[in-house]
């Protein structure tokens, strides 16, 4: 789903797969639906399991790696960052 306010995307990864380090212009909410993952934000690694979520701040380098097969829902929020 996508509109002017943001996007909602479902991702699925096998163990060892993921998204390489990148940055985004907008805040995002990553919600783990199944499995386990490591989410690295600005060099700090966070381990997440099913049911857990993390906010990825706009402009911060981040990467995602499946430590076990997993699915995530990524919600991008297209609004201005608070100053």
N, C-alpha and C positions, 0 to 999 in steps of 0.2 A: 504494500500500500504506500502511496506517495501523494503528498499534496504540498501546498505552500508552507504549511506549518512544520513539516518533517516527513520522515519515512519510517516504515516498520518493515524489517527484513528478517526472514528466517534463514539461518545458516546451519549446515551439518558438516562435521569434520570427522574423519577417521583418526585414530591415534597417531600423533606425530605431525598431523597437518595443521594449518592455521593461516593466519594473516601476518605477513611480514610487517616490520615497523613502518608506521606512517603517521601522518597527522590529519586532522579534520578541522574544518572551519567552525563546526558546531558541537555542542555537548551531545553525548550519547549515553543511553542506558543499555547495558549489556546484561541480559537475564539468562541464566543457564537453565534450560528446560530439561535436559538429560545429560548424564555423564559428568566429566570433570575437565577443567581447563586451567591454564595459567595465563593470566592477563598481566602484561608488563606495561606500566605507565610511567614515563619519565625515569626509567631504570629500576623501578621498584616492582617486584613480581608479587602478584596476588594469586593464591590458589582458590578456585571456586568450584563448588559442587552443585548438583541439582537443587534448584530452588533459590540459590543465591544470586545476587545482582551487584553490579558495580557501576558507578558513574564515571565516564571518561570525559575529563574536561576538554574543552575546545583548545586547539593549538598545542596540545601536549603529545609528544611522540608515544605511540602505543603499539603493541603487538599481541596476538592471540595464538596460543598453541594448545592443541588437544593433548592432555596427558592420558586420557582414555577417549574412546569414541564419544562425541558429544554434539548436542544441538543447542543453539542459542537464538534468542530473539533480540535483535538490535534496533533500538528506537533512536533515531537521530532527531534532535530538537532544533529546528531552524529558527532561533530567536537570537537576539543580541545578548552577548554576555553582560552580566551585571558588572558595573565598574567598581 
